[in-house]
Amino acid sequence: MDQNFWRKCIVCKNQIKYSTKYYKCSVSSCDKKRAPAQFCSVSCWDIHRSIMNHKSAGADEYHSPSKEEWVREQANVPKVRIIKAEKSSVSPSVSHDEILVVVSKLKAFVKETTGLNTSNDVLPQLSDILREACLLAAQKAKREGRKTLMRKDF
């Protein structure tokens, strides 16, 4: 812990020092563990209250921990690691094994019209049929000198 303050006020961004008085909103939805709403003064809380349009809220007074207490408390908290996926050089917009139909809609249609369930292994096969039909229709459109795929191409 290199910083010489506990947290910052979420309104004015002033430092809330260790072992000092601070305020929290009494509305339970404002007291989130990962994004706590703490204020350095009642006036900052009042700005928050007006922005959030709280009808009956209060500024509850608390006391920030000492630096030693905070360091001890943070040592027991598991660290959150954010892992970012590596950017691929291949364009993600064109994948030849991607499912091309809305699965829930297809399954609902089959169930309503036939009473049958739809296995997941139908989806890649159906997507392949759609790809083939689109490629054949595209060839027809190109032969006719068009750049737009139309109903008549199928």
TAPESUL-V364920 format. One record per backbone hydrogen bond with DSSP energy under -1.0 kcal/mol. NH is the residue of the N-H (numbers start at 1). CO is the residue of the C=O. E is the energy in kcal/mol with one decimal. If there is no record, write none. Layout:
NH&CO&E + NH&CO&E
This chain:
6&16&-2.1 + 7&16&-1.4 + 9&14&-2.9 + 10&38&-2.2 + 13&9&-1.2 + 16&7&-3.6 + 19&65&-1.7 + 22&62&-2.2 + 23&39&-2.6 + 24&60&-2.4 + 26&58&-2.2 + 30&27&-1.7 + 31&28&-1.3 + 32&30&-1.1 + 39&23&-2.8 + 45&41&-1.8 + 46&42&-2.5 + 47&43&-1.6 + 48&44&-2.1 + 49&45&-2.9 + 50&46&-2.2 + 51&47&-2.2 + 52&48&-3.0 + 54&49&-1.9 + 60&24&-2.8 + 62&22&-3.0 + 64&20&-3.3 + 70&66&-2.6 + 71&67&-2.5 + 72&68&-2.3 + 73&69&-2.5 + 74&70&-2.7 + 75&71&-1.5 + 98&95&-1.0 + 106&102&-2.4 + 107&103&-2.8 + 108&104&-2.1 + 109&105&-2.4 + 110&106&-2.5 + 111&107&-2.3 + 112&108&-2.6 + 113&109&-2.5 + 114&110&-2.4 + 115&111&-1.2 + 122&119&-1.5 + 126&122&-2.8 + 127&123&-2.2 + 128&124&-2.1 + 129&125&-2.0 + 130&126&-2.2 + 131&127&-2.4 + 132&128&-2.5 + 133&129&-2.4 + 134&130&-2.5 + 135&131&-2.5 + 136&132&-2.3 + 137&133&-2.3 + 138&134&-2.4 + 139&135&-2.0 + 140&136&-1.8 + 141&137&-2.2 + 142&138&-2.4 + 143&139&-2.3 + 144&140&-1.5 + 145&142&-1.6 + 146&141&-2.7 + 153&150&-1.7 + 154&151&-1.6
